[in-house]
């Protein structure tokens, strides 16, 4: 099973940018589709973006489409989330997830993103 460790979170002003990274280890990275989710205080965890194992196919939540970009570097076993034009409502703990099939089976510990107005 792959283990996931996120990094890159922090405090940023509205309109700013952050890039999250998720490093995978202990498995064959190219066997997994990868995704980013987030959970704001008092809310359920929600889907943000996903990318296929090859990196060819991507999908985004409507709330981030056009502002966030998911990518992966299979040589580095890492998936990224470039977040631009950040808004206060993007404040959440961001989680990386991996799936060999349909179900998201592996999760990282999360990284906090705080956007100030």
C-alpha positions as CSV (number, residue, x, y, z in Angstrom):
1,X,0.0,0.0,0.0
2,X,1.2,3.5,-0.8
3,X,1.8,6.0,2.0
4,X,1.1,9.7,1.4
5,X,2.6,12.8,3.0
6,X,1.3,16.3,2.1
7,X,3.2,19.5,2.4
8,X,3.0,23.1,1.2
9,X,0.1,24.4,3.2
10,X,0.2,27.7,5.0
11,X,-1.3,31.2,5.4
12,X,-1.8,33.3,2.4
13,X,-3.8,36.4,1.6
14,X,-6.8,36.3,-0.7
15,X,-5.8,36.4,-4.3
16,X,-2.5,34.7,-3.5
17,X,-1.2,31.3,-4.6
18,X,0.1,28.1,-2.9
19,X,1.3,24.8,-4.3
20,X,0.6,21.6,-2.3
21,X,2.7,18.5,-2.8
22,X,1.9,14.9,-1.9
23,X,4.8,12.5,-1.8
24,X,4.0,8.8,-2.2
25,X,6.1,5.9,-1.0
26,X,5.8,2.2,-0.4
27,X,3.9,1.3,-3.5
28,X,3.9,1.5,-7.3
29,X,2.8,5.1,-7.8
30,X,1.7,4.6,-11.4
31,X,-0.9,2.1,-10.3
32,X,-2.8,4.8,-8.5
33,X,-5.2,7.5,-9.5
34,X,-4.6,10.5,-7.2
35,X,-6.8,13.1,-5.8
36,X,-7.1,16.1,-3.5
37,X,-9.9,16.6,-1.0
38,X,-10.5,19.3,1.6
39,X,-12.4,19.7,4.8
40,X,-13.4,23.1,6.3
41,X,-14.3,23.4,10.0
42,X,-17.8,22.1,10.6
43,X,-18.2,20.8,7.1
44,X,-17.9,17.4,5.4
45,X,-14.8,16.4,3.4
46,X,-15.3,17.4,-0.3
47,X,-13.6,16.5,-3.5
48,X,-11.3,19.1,-5.1
49,X,-9.5,17.5,-8.0
50,X,-8.3,14.1,-9.3
51,X,-5.8,12.9,-11.9
52,X,-5.5,9.6,-13.6
53,X,-2.6,7.2,-13.1
54,X,-1.0,8.3,-16.4
55,X,-1.7,12.0,-15.7
56,X,-3.7,12.3,-18.9
57,X,-7.1,12.8,-17.4
58,X,-8.1,15.4,-14.8
59,X,-11.3,16.5,-13.1
60,X,-12.1,19.4,-10.8
61,X,-14.8,20.5,-8.5
62,X,-16.8,23.5,-9.9
63,X,-15.7,25.7,-7.1
64,X,-12.0,25.5,-8.0
65,X,-12.1,24.9,-11.8
66,X,-10.0,27.5,-13.5
67,X,-8.1,28.4,-10.4
68,X,-6.6,25.1,-9.3
69,X,-4.4,22.7,-11.3
70,X,-3.6,19.1,-10.4
71,X,-0.5,17.5,-11.9
72,X,1.8,14.6,-11.1
73,X,5.4,13.7,-11.6
74,X,5.6,9.9,-11.8
75,X,9.4,10.0,-11.8
76,X,9.2,11.7,-8.4
77,X,6.2,9.8,-7.0
78,X,4.5,13.1,-6.3
79,X,1.2,14.8,-7.1
80,X,0.7,18.6,-6.9
81,X,-2.1,21.0,-6.5
82,X,-1.4,24.5,-7.8
83,X,-3.9,26.9,-6.2
84,X,-4.2,30.4,-7.6
85,X,-6.6,33.2,-6.9
86,X,-7.2,31.8,-3.5
87,X,-10.4,32.9,-1.6
88,X,-11.2,32.8,2.1
89,X,-13.7,30.0,1.4
90,X,-10.7,27.8,0.2
91,X,-9.6,27.7,3.8
92,X,-9.5,24.0,4.9
93,X,-7.4,21.0,5.6
94,X,-6.3,19.6,2.3
95,X,-5.9,15.8,2.0
96,X,-4.2,13.8,-0.7
97,X,-5.7,10.4,-1.6
98,X,-4.9,7.4,-3.8
99,X,-7.0,4.8,-5.5
100,X,-6.0,1.7,-7.5
101,X,-9.6,1.5,-8.8
102,X,-12.8,3.3,-8.0
103,X,-12.5,3.6,-4.2
104,X,-10.1,6.1,-2.4
105,X,-8.2,3.7,-0.2
106,X,-5.2,5.6,1.0
107,X,-5.1,9.1,2.6
108,X,-2.5,11.5,3.8
109,X,-2.6,13.3,7.2
110,X,-3.6,16.6,5.7
111,X,-2.1,20.1,5.4
112,X,-3.7,23.3,6.6
113,X,-4.5,26.1,4.1
114,X,-5.7,29.4,5.5
115,X,-6.7,32.2,3.3
116,X,-7.1,35.6,4.9
117,X,-9.4,38.3,3.6
